[in-house]
């Protein structure tokens, strides 16, 4: 299983950055601007429709996402597709930056 490509990684972070600048997300019941890292956790957990929640050290909860650094080329392709679907579903216009299909290593 080949590991995600550098091109896919660049596209992932470009998409997450665009989303983080386009919409707010509820945290503790309050709409907030989140970082690309926060959206990575939310979207990687949403990809598999699995929300893993751990108890925090001093209370509260921690959402556990998937480690994208461990994803294969195919898994990263699925995540990027999911992110682009998420953006389109919420009316977020993403840049015309190359999609994963333009990178031979993602096929």
HELIX and SHEET records of a PDB file:
HELIX    1   1 UNK A    6  UNK A   22  1                                  17    
HELIX    2   2 UNK A   36  UNK A   47  1                                  12    
HELIX    3   3 UNK A   68  UNK A   70  5                                   3    
HELIX    4   4 UNK A   73  UNK A   89  1                                  17    
HELIX    5   5 UNK A  100  UNK A  102  5                                   3    
HELIX    6   6 UNK A  104  UNK A  106  5                                   3    
SHEET    1   A 2 UNK A  25  UNK A  27  0                                        
SHEET    2   A 2 UNK A  30  UNK A  32 -1                                        
SHEET    1   B 2 UNK A  52  UNK A  55  0                                        
SHEET    2   B 2 UNK A  61  UNK A  64 -1                                        
END                                                                             
